[in-house]
Amino acid sequence: MELSEIDLNQLVLFQQLMVERRVSKVAENLGLTQPAVSNTLAKLRRLFGDDLFLRTPSGMVPTPFAEQLAEPVGYALAMIHSGLNQQVRFDPASVKRSVTIGMTDIGEIVFLPKLVERLSREAPGITLNTVRNTAVNLRDDMESGKVDLAIGLLPQLKAGFFQRRLFRQRYVCLFRRGHAVDKKKLSLADFRAAEHLVVVSAGTGHGKVDELLQRAGVERVVRLTVPHFVGVGHILQGTDLVATVPERLAQRLADPFGLAWLPHPVKLPEVAINVFWHAKVHRSPANQWLRSLVFDLFTDGSSEPEATA
């Protein structure tokens, strides 16, 4: 017999008869009439070439073949039911799984401490992984389910993705405390005279800062160029360099590395940091919970509603 020859509802009715042993009770449980149950049983008898259930004064008694069939059918239906309802029963406190979020090194510095701490309290069985949100295959990895969320400036995630804004932030100048520019206000002349650390963060919106400064005609003395932000705190701590960085990164690095920051003397556009997720997990309870956790921790109160990108 092929699976295409049988209706799943017929197997559900078979299992109900194995449990209840009465046509009237099965009809009540499934919301059917008694003749409908009898008709389905007749179809099953023809399909299997066996009576399956015999009428007796004590109810419907299964034949030896029906008893032999009951275990694999029950197991199969249980597995199907579990697969269809596992998301509905999602419980962060008891679930054991891995979660992967795409983010930059800035994101790891800004988001991970609070996120890991919250997960350890609310979902101790969840293991958190990060991947670079600049990866060329990020779109495919999110579509396939390998990456659950992505955070940052990601114009490449458009059709098929949802997004929600976490916050907007400005760029500031970051430097060691006691630096010559460490005063109440940083002038454009002081900015031009200082030596600079430039971060070329390829594939992110932050990499456009240098282009914007050049367009504004602002010349700098660039002493050091690095490809990422992760070493900025260490470098500034022991040098007289000045770096242009997002404000939230400056806030995270200031105290641990003895740094100070001031508003940027050049008018630069604010950047929007968004959370992205694929449409296929939009209604997933697990992904909804993860998104709500990120929103709760990091939105600034002015976030925009969910929308397709």
ABEGO torsion letter per residue (X at the ends): XBAAABBAAAAAAAAAAAAAGBAAAAAAAAGBBAAAAAAAAAAAAAAAGBAGBBBBAAEBBBBAAAAAAAAAAAAAAAAAAAAAAAAAABBAAABBBBBBBBBBAAAAAAAAAAAAAAAAAABAABBBBBBBAABAAAAAAAAAGABABBBEBBAABBBGBBBBBABBBBBBBBBBBGBAABBABBBAAAAAABBBBBBBBBGBAAAAAAAAAAAAGBBBBBABBBABAAAAAAAAAABABBBBBBAAAAAAAAAAAGBBBBBBABBBBBBBBBBBBBAAAAABAAAAAAAAAAAAAABAGABBBBBBX
